[in-house]
Amino acid sequence: MTELTQKHKSTVKEQKITGITEDSRQVKPGYCFVAISGTKVDGHLFIADALQRGAVAIVVERDLSPDIHIPEDVAVYKVENTRSALGRLSHIFYGQPARKCTVIGVTGTNGKTTTTYLLESILRAGGKEPGVIGTINYRCQGFCHLAKQTTPSASELARIIRQMRNQAHIDSLILEVSSHGIDQRRIEGLKFQVGVFTNLTQDHLDYHHTFENYRRTKWRFFTDYVAKNPDATAVFNIDDPTGLKFFNEYSGNKISYAIENPEAHITAKQWKFELSGTQLDASVFGRLIDVSYNLIGRFNIYNVLGAVSVGWALGFSMDEIVKGLGALKGVPGRLENVSCGQPYVAMVDYSHTPDALEQALLSLRPLTSGRLITVFGCGGDRDREKRPMMGSVAARHSDFIVITSDNPRSENPLTIIQDAEQGVVQAGFPPENYILIPDRREAIFYAVNEARENDVILVAGKGHEDYQIIGDKRVRFDDRQTLREAILSRHSSKVCA
């Protein structure tokens, strides 16, 4: 607590803190409770609860209500921002577990997860022991927990890193850095060696309200965190307008990558896609390299170039980088092929933004000799503006569309579907070539039964997720499993891979 200003002090004795949390329900005797002014709940209202449960230290960012009785043996610390304090204190409490790690952060609307998987493979090829914290899971050698959120809370993040250090002796840490994580300072207390910006398209406006607020939040990752380490390198996709702006404004060490912009340090020269993977010729600071990897799509070229940029920044050899890229078999729920020997292709992808859906469809179109069938939905209680945009994207790039549910939460699924349908109608898509099916399982079965030889089915929106959020409940549901069931139901003599 030496960096904090002690506001309340009576006969406070020096005590050992046994835990730290921002959730009063998790407080145990000896804990430090940090009161966060959240977007929905104000932690300052739960100080009495934390004290009753045995908290011996309280961290606040405003004066306490006079009706709150503070025991004589409890210390209260007032700070400017409790979110920042939570991060710093958590890492101190857990022994600064990331201090001996090379810390890499990846931010942007799309591509974060795939980029972290590629980086993990490169680091392993280079003899490192990485830990990864991201959308799908938190993992290292011998350790894997399903992710609750892309960037966990500051206290949980510090605890997870400590566990990874103890269990696998990680020497590298790769994080997906979400805009929520930046805005809520969940990454406070980490020293980044590399920061990556993938792209910026519309998303999370239910939280940030405007695209400009969303953009400024992403920029803060570089100004407030990456730039604080003078030895750090920032990596930017300069084909993206925001990435180019960030690159031009960033004053520290930086690397650019692109497909279209010839001024980039790392570029793609030519490539060939097949359903099994990609052959890519790239230029890395003027040096040509040949890369083979098991991902498809133009958007994945950007992810590969971003990963190459990080490998270069960290001093890995080209042989190690190329080996690492080729070693990655795939990314769960990212254009993941569900193969049961059927005469058409069925894929699942996490694309839940207009840009991500468009990139997935653009990637599949050249590989489709039949029809491209798209199954998609939009989340409830989230950015409503992108729903007709999703419909418009599907209409521009699909031959047949099934609009369905995707985590409706508290909203009426049919209302969400009708919002998305507006974009399909406005695009002039033939009404006989799309259908509304609120039940997601029924929608997937319909698409499978509709498919003909050489068609491609894309089930978009949930990817690796194995649940649907309906009302306030999580109901088990996995697009990949449902696709397999639908295919086997139609082709019962086949066996899924």
C-alpha positions as CSV (number, residue, x, y, z in Angstrom):
1,M,0.0,0.0,0.0
2,T,3.0,2.3,0.0
3,E,1.9,4.0,-3.3
4,L,-1.5,4.7,-1.9
5,T,-2.6,7.5,0.5
6,Q,-3.9,6.2,3.8
7,K,-7.1,8.1,4.6
8,H,-8.3,6.4,7.7
9,K,-6.0,5.4,10.5
10,S,-6.7,4.8,14.2
11,T,-5.1,1.9,16.0
12,V,-4.5,0.0,12.8
13,K,-1.9,-2.7,13.3
14,E,0.2,-4.1,10.5
15,Q,-1.7,-7.1,9.2
16,K,-1.1,-9.7,6.6
17,I,-3.4,-9.5,3.6
18,T,-4.7,-13.0,2.8
19,G,-6.5,-12.1,-0.5
20,I,-7.6,-9.3,-2.7
21,T,-10.9,-8.9,-4.5
22,E,-13.4,-6.4,-6.0
23,D,-16.4,-8.7,-5.3
24,S,-17.6,-8.3,-1.7
25,R,-19.2,-11.8,-1.9
26,Q,-15.7,-13.3,-2.3
27,V,-14.2,-11.5,0.8
28,K,-12.8,-13.8,3.5
29,P,-11.1,-12.8,6.8
30,G,-7.9,-11.0,6.1
31,Y,-8.9,-9.8,2.6
32,C,-8.4,-6.4,1.0
33,F,-11.6,-5.2,-0.7
34,V,-11.3,-2.8,-3.6
35,A,-14.5,-0.8,-4.3
36,I,-14.9,-0.4,-8.0
37,S,-17.4,2.1,-9.5
38,G,-18.7,-0.3,-12.2
39,T,-20.9,0.2,-15.2
40,K,-23.8,-1.5,-13.4
41,V,-22.9,-1.9,-9.8
42,D,-20.9,0.5,-7.5
43,G,-18.6,-1.4,-5.2
44,H,-18.7,1.4,-2.6
45,L,-22.3,0.3,-1.8
46,F,-20.9,-3.1,-0.6
47,I,-18.2,-1.9,1.8
48,A,-20.3,-2.8,4.8
49,D,-20.8,-6.3,3.4
50,A,-17.1,-6.7,2.9
51,L,-16.4,-5.6,6.4
52,Q,-18.9,-8.0,7.8
53,R,-17.1,-10.8,5.9
54,G,-13.8,-10.0,7.5
55,A,-12.0,-7.4,5.2
56,V,-9.1,-5.8,7.0
57,A,-8.3,-3.2,4.3
58,I,-10.6,-1.2,2.1
59,V,-9.6,0.8,-1.0
60,V,-12.0,3.5,-2.2
61,E,-11.9,6.4,-4.6
62,R,-14.4,8.7,-2.7
63,D,-15.1,9.6,0.9
64,L,-17.1,7.0,2.8
65,S,-20.7,7.5,3.9
66,P,-20.8,8.6,7.5
67,D,-23.2,5.8,8.3
68,I,-20.5,3.2,7.5
69,H,-18.8,2.1,10.7
70,I,-15.1,1.3,10.2
71,P,-13.6,-0.9,12.9
72,E,-10.4,0.3,14.5
73,D,-8.3,-2.5,13.1
74,V,-9.4,-1.8,9.4
75,A,-7.4,0.5,7.2
76,V,-9.1,2.5,4.5
77,Y,-7.1,3.9,1.5
78,K,-8.4,6.5,-0.8
79,V,-7.0,6.5,-4.3
80,E,-7.7,8.4,-7.5
81,N,-8.8,5.3,-9.4
82,T,-9.6,2.0,-7.8
83,R,-9.5,0.1,-11.0
84,S,-5.8,1.1,-11.4
85,A,-5.1,0.3,-7.8
86,L,-6.7,-3.1,-8.1
87,G,-4.4,-4.1,-10.9
88,R,-1.2,-2.8,-9.2
89,L,-2.2,-4.3,-5.9
90,S,-3.2,-7.7,-7.4
91,H,0.2,-8.1,-9.1
92,I,2.0,-7.1,-6.0
93,F,-0.1,-9.5,-3.9
94,Y,0.6,-12.4,-6.2
95,G,4.4,-11.7,-6.3
96,Q,4.6,-9.9,-9.7
97,P,4.2,-13.1,-11.6
98,A,4.5,-11.5,-15.0
99,R,7.7,-9.6,-14.2
100,K,10.0,-12.3,-15.7
101,C,7.7,-12.9,-18.7
102,T,7.8,-11.4,-22.2
103,V,4.3,-9.9,-22.3
104,I,2.6,-9.5,-25.7
105,G,-0.8,-7.9,-26.1
106,V,-3.1,-8.2,-29.1
107,T,-6.0,-5.8,-29.6
108,G,-8.4,-5.0,-32.4
109,T,-12.0,-5.9,-33.4
110,N,-11.2,-9.1,-35.3
111,G,-8.3,-11.5,-35.5
112,K,-7.1,-11.4,-31.9
113,T,-7.7,-15.0,-31.1
114,T,-6.1,-16.4,-34.2
115,T,-3.1,-14.1,-33.8
116,T,-2.5,-15.3,-30.3
117,Y,-2.7,-19.0,-31.5
118,L,-0.2,-18.2,-34.2
119,L,2.1,-16.4,-31.7
120,E,1.9,-19.3,-29.2
121,S,3.0,-21.7,-32.0
122,I,5.9,-19.4,-33.0
123,L,7.1,-19.0,-29.4
124,R,7.0,-22.8,-28.9
125,A,9.0,-23.3,-32.1
126,G,11.5,-20.8,-30.7
127,G,11.9,-22.8,-27.5
128,K,9.7,-20.6,-25.2
129,E,7.1,-21.7,-22.7
130,P,4.1,-19.4,-23.4
131,G,0.9,-18.8,-21.5
132,V,-2.2,-17.5,-23.4
133,I,-5.1,-15.6,-22.0
134,G,-7.9,-15.0,-24.5
135,T,-11.5,-15.4,-25.7
136,I,-11.5,-19.2,-25.9
137,N,-9.5,-20.2,-22.8
138,Y,-6.6,-19.4,-20.5
139,R,-3.9,-22.0,-21.1
140,C,-0.3,-23.1,-20.9
141,Q,1.4,-26.5,-20.8
142,G,-0.7,-28.7,-18.5
143,F,-3.2,-26.0,-17.7
144,C,-6.4,-25.0,-19.5
145,H,-9.4,-23.2,-18.2
146,L,-12.4,-22.0,-20.2
147,A,-12.4,-18.2,-20.5
148,K,-15.1,-16.3,-18.7
149,Q,-14.3,-13.2,-20.7
150,T,-11.6,-12.2,-23.2
151,T,-9.6,-10.1,-20.7
152,P,-10.3,-11.2,-17.1
153,S,-10.5,-8.8,-14.2
154,A,-7.2,-7.5,-12.9
155,S,-7.3,-9.6,-9.8
156,E,-8.2,-12.8,-11.7
157,L,-5.6,-12.0,-14.3
158,A,-2.8,-11.7,-11.7
159,R,-3.9,-14.9,-10.1
160,I,-4.0,-16.9,-13.4
161,I,-0.5,-15.7,-14.3
162,R,0.8,-16.7,-10.9
163,Q,-0.8,-20.2,-11.4
164,M,0.8,-20.5,-14.9
165,R,4.2,-19.5,-13.5
166,N,3.9,-22.1,-10.7
167,Q,2.6,-24.9,-12.9
168,A,4.4,-24.5,-16.2
169,H,7.1,-21.9,-15.5
170,I,6.0,-19.8,-18.4
171,D,8.5,-17.3,-19.7
172,S,6.1,-15.6,-22.1
173,L,2.5,-14.3,-21.8
174,I,0.2,-13.6,-24.8
175,L,-3.0,-11.7,-24.1
176,E,-6.0,-10.8,-26.1
177,V,-6.7,-7.2,-24.9
178,S,-10.3,-6.3,-25.3
179,S,-11.7,-2.7,-25.4
180,H,-13.5,-3.5,-22.1
181,G,-10.2,-4.6,-20.6
182,I,-8.5,-1.4,-21.6
183,D,-11.3,0.9,-20.5
184,Q,-11.7,-0.9,-17.2
185,R,-7.9,-1.1,-16.7
186,R,-7.8,-4.8,-16.3
187,I,-4.3,-4.9,-17.7
188,E,-2.9,-2.5,-15.1
189,G,0.3,-3.7,-13.6
190,L,1.6,-5.5,-16.7
191,K,4.7,-4.4,-18.6
192,F,4.2,-5.0,-22.3
193,Q,7.1,-5.9,-24.6
194,V,4.9,-5.9,-27.8
195,G,1.5,-4.6,-28.6
196,V,-0.4,-5.5,-31.8
197,F,-3.3,-3.7,-33.5
198,T,-5.2,-5.9,-35.9
199,N,-8.1,-3.7,-37.2
200,L,-11.1,-1.7,-36.1
201,T,-14.6,-2.2,-37.3
202,Q,-18.0,-1.6,-35.6
203,D,-18.5,-3.5,-32.4
204,H,-19.4,-3.0,-28.8
205,L,-21.2,0.3,-29.4
206,D,-23.7,-0.8,-26.7
207,Y,-20.8,-0.1,-24.3
208,H,-18.7,2.6,-26.0
209,H,-21.8,4.4,-27.5
210,T,-19.8,5.8,-30.5
211,F,-17.2,4.5,-32.9
212,E,-14.9,7.3,-31.9
213,N,-15.0,6.3,-28.2
214,Y,-14.3,2.7,-29.3
215,R,-11.3,3.9,-31.4
216,R,-9.9,6.1,-28.6
217,T,-10.1,3.2,-26.2
218,K,-8.0,1.0,-28.5
219,W,-5.5,3.9,-28.8
220,R,-5.2,4.0,-25.0
221,F,-3.7,0.5,-25.0
222,F,-0.7,1.9,-26.9
223,T,-0.4,5.3,-25.1
224,D,-1.2,4.1,-21.5
225,Y,0.5,0.7,-21.6
226,V,2.8,-0.2,-24.5
227,A,4.5,3.2,-24.7
228,K,5.2,3.2,-21.0
229,N,7.9,0.6,-21.7
230,P,10.7,2.4,-23.8
231,D,11.9,-1.0,-25.1
232,A,8.5,-2.1,-26.3
233,T,7.5,-2.4,-30.0
234,A,4.1,-1.5,-31.3
235,V,2.8,-3.5,-34.4
236,F,0.1,-2.0,-36.6
237,N,-1.9,-3.3,-39.6
238,I,-1.6,-0.2,-41.8
239,D,-4.1,-1.4,-44.4
240,D,-6.7,-0.6,-41.8
241,P,-7.4,3.2,-41.7
242,T,-7.3,3.3,-37.9
243,G,-4.1,1.2,-37.9
244,L,-2.4,3.6,-40.3
245,K,-3.5,6.6,-38.1
246,F,-2.1,4.8,-35.0
247,F,1.1,3.9,-36.8
248,N,1.7,7.5,-37.9
249,E,0.9,8.9,-34.4
250,Y,2.9,6.4,-32.4
251,S,6.3,7.8,-31.5
252,G,8.0,4.6,-30.1
253,N,9.5,1.6,-31.7
254,K,7.0,0.3,-34.3
255,I,6.5,-2.2,-37.1
256,S,3.9,-2.1,-39.9
257,Y,2.3,-4.9,-41.8
258,A,-0.1,-4.9,-44.8
259,I,-1.3,-6.6,-47.9
260,E,-2.1,-3.5,-50.0
261,N,0.2,-0.8,-48.6
262,P,3.6,-1.3,-50.2
263,E,5.2,1.0,-47.5
264,A,4.7,-1.6,-44.8
265,H,7.7,-3.3,-43.3
266,I,6.1,-6.8,-43.6
267,T,3.9,-7.5,-46.6
268,A,2.2,-10.4,-48.5
269,K,3.4,-10.8,-52.1
270,Q,1.3,-13.7,-53.4
271,W,-0.7,-16.5,-52.0
272,K,-2.8,-19.6,-52.9
273,F,-5.8,-20.8,-50.9
274,E,-7.1,-24.4,-50.7
275,L,-9.6,-25.7,-48.2
276,S,-6.7,-27.4,-46.4
277,G,-4.5,-24.3,-46.0
278,T,-2.5,-21.5,-47.6
279,Q,0.8,-21.1,-49.4
280,L,2.1,-17.5,-48.9
281,D,5.1,-15.6,-50.1
282,A,5.9,-12.7,-47.8
283,S,8.4,-9.9,-47.6
284,V,9.9,-9.3,-44.1
285,F,11.9,-6.1,-44.2
286,G,12.9,-6.9,-47.8
287,R,13.6,-10.6,-47.2
288,L,11.4,-13.0,-49.1
289,I,10.1,-16.0,-47.2
290,D,7.8,-18.9,-48.1
291,V,5.2,-19.9,-45.6
292,S,2.7,-22.8,-45.5
293,Y,0.0,-22.8,-42.8
294,N,-3.3,-24.6,-42.1
295,L,-5.6,-21.6,-42.2
296,I,-7.5,-20.1,-45.1
297,G,-8.8,-16.6,-46.0
298,R,-7.4,-13.2,-46.8
299,F,-8.2,-12.1,-43.3
300,N,-5.9,-14.8,-41.9
301,I,-3.0,-13.4,-44.1
302,Y,-3.3,-10.3,-41.9
303,N,-3.2,-12.5,-38.8
304,V,-0.1,-14.3,-40.1
305,L,1.7,-11.1,-41.0
306,G,0.9,-9.7,-37.5
307,A,2.4,-12.8,-35.9
308,V,5.4,-12.6,-38.1
309,S,5.9,-9.0,-37.1
310,V,5.9,-9.9,-33.4
311,G,8.3,-12.8,-34.0
312,W,10.6,-10.4,-35.8
313,A,10.3,-7.8,-33.0
314,L,11.2,-10.5,-30.4
315,G,14.3,-11.6,-32.3
316,F,13.1,-15.1,-33.5
317,S,14.8,-16.5,-36.6
318,M,12.8,-16.8,-39.9
319,D,13.2,-20.6,-39.6
320,E,11.5,-20.5,-36.1
321,I,8.8,-18.2,-37.3
322,V,8.0,-20.3,-40.4
323,K,8.1,-23.5,-38.4
324,G,5.7,-22.1,-35.8
325,L,3.2,-20.9,-38.4
326,G,3.2,-24.3,-40.1
327,A,2.8,-26.2,-36.8
328,L,-0.6,-24.7,-35.9
329,K,-3.3,-27.2,-37.0
330,G,-6.2,-24.7,-36.6
331,V,-8.0,-22.4,-34.2
332,P,-11.2,-23.7,-32.5
333,G,-14.3,-22.1,-34.1
334,R,-12.4,-20.1,-36.7
335,L,-13.4,-21.4,-40.1
336,E,-13.4,-24.8,-38.5
337,N,-14.3,-27.6,-40.9
338,V,-16.8,-30.2,-39.7
339,S,-16.2,-33.1,-42.0
340,C,-18.3,-36.3,-41.9
341,G,-17.6,-37.4,-45.4
342,Q,-20.5,-35.5,-46.8
343,P,-20.4,-34.2,-50.4
344,Y,-20.5,-30.5,-49.3
345,V,-18.4,-28.4,-46.9
346,A,-19.7,-27.4,-43.5
347,M,-17.8,-24.8,-41.5
348,V,-18.2,-23.0,-38.2
349,D,-16.8,-19.5,-37.6
350,Y,-16.9,-17.0,-34.7
351,S,-17.7,-14.1,-37.0
352,H,-20.2,-12.0,-35.1
353,T,-19.5,-8.6,-36.5
354,P,-20.3,-7.3,-40.0
355,D,-16.6,-7.1,-41.0
356,A,-15.8,-10.6,-39.6
357,L,-18.8,-12.2,-41.4
358,E,-17.8,-10.5,-44.7
359,Q,-14.2,-11.7,-44.4
360,A,-15.3,-15.2,-43.7
361,L,-17.7,-15.2,-46.7
362,L,-15.1,-13.6,-49.0
363,S,-12.6,-16.4,-48.0
364,L,-15.1,-19.1,-48.8
365,R,-16.5,-17.8,-52.0
366,P,-13.5,-18.6,-54.2
367,L,-13.5,-22.2,-52.8
368,T,-17.2,-22.7,-53.4
369,S,-18.2,-24.4,-56.7
370,G,-21.8,-24.8,-55.6
371,R,-23.9,-22.5,-53.4
372,L,-22.7,-20.6,-50.3
373,I,-25.3,-21.1,-47.5
374,T,-25.0,-18.8,-44.5
375,V,-26.6,-19.4,-41.1
376,F,-26.2,-16.4,-38.8
377,G,-27.9,-14.4,-36.0
378,C,-27.2,-11.4,-33.8
379,G,-26.8,-11.2,-30.1
380,G,-29.5,-9.7,-27.8
381,D,-28.8,-6.7,-25.5
382,R,-26.0,-5.7,-27.8
383,D,-25.3,-3.2,-30.5
384,R,-28.6,-3.1,-32.5
385,E,-27.0,-1.0,-35.3
386,K,-25.0,-3.8,-36.6
387,R,-27.9,-6.2,-37.1
388,P,-29.1,-4.9,-40.5
389,M,-25.4,-4.6,-41.4
390,M,-24.9,-8.3,-40.7
391,G,-28.0,-9.0,-42.9
392,S,-26.6,-6.8,-45.7
393,V,-23.3,-8.6,-45.6
394,A,-24.9,-12.0,-45.8
395,A,-27.0,-10.9,-48.7
396,R,-24.1,-9.6,-50.7
397,H,-22.0,-12.8,-50.4
398,S,-24.5,-15.7,-49.9
399,D,-26.7,-17.7,-52.2
400,F,-29.0,-18.9,-49.5
401,I,-29.4,-17.5,-45.9
402,V,-30.9,-18.8,-42.7
403,I,-31.4,-16.1,-40.1
404,T,-31.6,-17.5,-36.6
405,S,-30.9,-16.8,-32.9
406,D,-27.5,-16.1,-31.4
407,N,-27.5,-15.4,-27.6
408,P,-30.8,-13.5,-27.5
409,R,-30.4,-12.8,-23.8
410,S,-33.4,-10.8,-22.6
411,E,-34.7,-9.8,-26.0
412,N,-37.3,-11.5,-28.1
413,P,-35.3,-13.7,-30.6
414,L,-37.8,-12.9,-33.4
415,T,-37.3,-9.1,-32.9
416,I,-33.5,-9.5,-33.3
417,I,-34.0,-11.7,-36.4
418,Q,-36.3,-9.1,-38.0
419,D,-33.7,-6.4,-37.3
420,A,-31.2,-8.5,-39.3
421,E,-33.7,-9.3,-42.0
422,Q,-34.0,-5.5,-42.7
423,G,-30.5,-5.6,-44.1
424,V,-31.3,-8.6,-46.3
425,V,-34.4,-6.9,-47.7
426,Q,-32.6,-3.6,-48.3
427,A,-29.9,-5.4,-50.2
428,G,-32.6,-6.7,-52.6
429,F,-32.0,-10.3,-51.8
430,P,-34.6,-12.7,-53.3
431,P,-37.2,-13.6,-50.6
432,E,-37.3,-17.2,-51.8
433,N,-33.5,-17.5,-51.0
434,Y,-33.7,-16.8,-47.3
435,I,-35.7,-18.1,-44.3
436,L,-36.2,-17.1,-40.7
437,I,-35.8,-19.9,-38.2
438,P,-35.6,-18.7,-34.5
439,D,-34.5,-22.1,-33.2
440,R,-30.8,-22.3,-33.9
441,R,-30.7,-26.1,-33.9
442,E,-33.6,-26.3,-36.3
443,A,-31.8,-23.6,-38.5
444,I,-28.6,-25.7,-38.7
445,F,-30.5,-28.9,-39.6
446,Y,-32.5,-26.9,-42.2
447,A,-29.2,-25.7,-43.8
448,V,-27.7,-29.2,-43.9
449,N,-30.9,-30.7,-45.4
450,E,-30.9,-27.8,-48.0
451,A,-27.2,-28.4,-49.0
452,R,-26.4,-30.0,-52.3
453,E,-23.1,-31.5,-53.7
454,N,-20.3,-28.9,-53.7
455,D,-22.2,-26.4,-51.6
456,V,-20.5,-24.7,-48.6
457,I,-22.4,-24.1,-45.4
458,L,-21.1,-21.4,-43.0
459,V,-22.6,-21.4,-39.5
460,A,-21.5,-18.0,-38.1
461,G,-21.5,-16.2,-34.8
462,K,-20.6,-18.5,-32.1
463,G,-17.6,-20.5,-33.2
464,H,-16.0,-22.2,-30.2
465,E,-18.8,-21.3,-27.8
466,D,-20.7,-24.3,-26.4
467,Y,-23.7,-22.4,-25.0
468,Q,-26.5,-20.1,-25.8
469,I,-27.6,-17.3,-23.5
470,I,-31.4,-17.3,-23.4
471,G,-32.9,-14.9,-20.8
472,D,-30.5,-15.0,-17.9
473,K,-29.5,-18.7,-18.4
474,R,-26.8,-20.4,-20.3
475,V,-28.1,-23.3,-22.3
476,R,-25.6,-25.9,-23.6
477,F,-25.3,-25.5,-27.4
478,D,-22.4,-26.1,-29.7
479,D,-22.6,-25.3,-33.4
480,R,-20.0,-27.9,-34.3
481,Q,-21.7,-30.7,-32.4
482,T,-25.1,-29.7,-33.9
483,L,-23.6,-29.6,-37.4
484,R,-22.2,-33.1,-36.9
485,E,-25.6,-34.4,-35.6
486,A,-27.4,-32.8,-38.6
487,I,-25.0,-34.3,-41.1
488,L,-25.1,-37.7,-39.5
489,S,-28.9,-37.5,-39.4
490,R,-28.9,-37.0,-43.2
491,H,-25.9,-39.3,-44.0
492,S,-26.2,-41.9,-41.3
493,S,-23.6,-44.2,-43.0
494,K,-20.8,-41.7,-42.6
495,V,-18.5,-41.1,-39.6
496,C,-17.4,-37.6,-38.6
497,A,-13.7,-36.7,-38.5
